[in-house]
Amino acid sequence: MKKPLLLLMSLLLLVFSANSQNSNPNAPIFKFVEEVHDFGNIIEGPEAQIDFVFTNVGKEPLIIMQANASCGCTTPDWTKEPVKPGQKGSIKVKYTTKDRVGSFNKTVFIRSNAYSDKERYEIQIKGNVIAASNTDKSIKINPSIQNAKN
């Protein structure tokens, strides 16, 4: 009875350890400057946008196959050509502020050949849209942040 149980536990340990390791030690790897960007208070009207800059710190070219936003008010655009090891790429995320007064928290889901312990990589934007007609001098708004770059 002890031998089959010991054998079963050994097999399970082997399976779990094999799944937890990267099957390709040369796989491309994302390294973002930031993964969450907070716009703070922004004025309703113009699009808010940010360039999420990343470096491929892996040993093979990184290819982004798809980037989808959590809603239609957020639009991602990304580096389409393979990003060589050590090189930089970016994912530009635009958020439509028109008719969207209030706080927001949006996610962009990235499918690529990069190593990750998740099925897809995620980056986020958040902030608070202030109605253009209701701007109050007591609320600090930084108009330059609506077109932020890393």
NORHUVEN-V85764 format. One record per run of one state. SS is the DSSP state (~ for helix, > for strand, _ for the rest). FROM is the first residue (numbers start at 1). TO is the last residue. If there is no record, write none. Layout:
<<SS/FROM/TO> <SS/FROM/TO>>
This chain:
<<_/1/1> <~/2/20> <_/21/29> <>/30/32> <_/33/35> <>/36/43> <_/44/47> <>/48/56> <_/57/61> <>/62/62> <_/63/63> <>/64/69> <_/70/73> <>/74/78> <_/79/82> <>/83/83> <_/84/87> <>/88/95> <_/96/101> <>/102/112> <_/113/120> <>/121/130> <_/131/131> <~/132/134> <_/135/142> <~/143/146> <>/147/149> <_/150/150>>
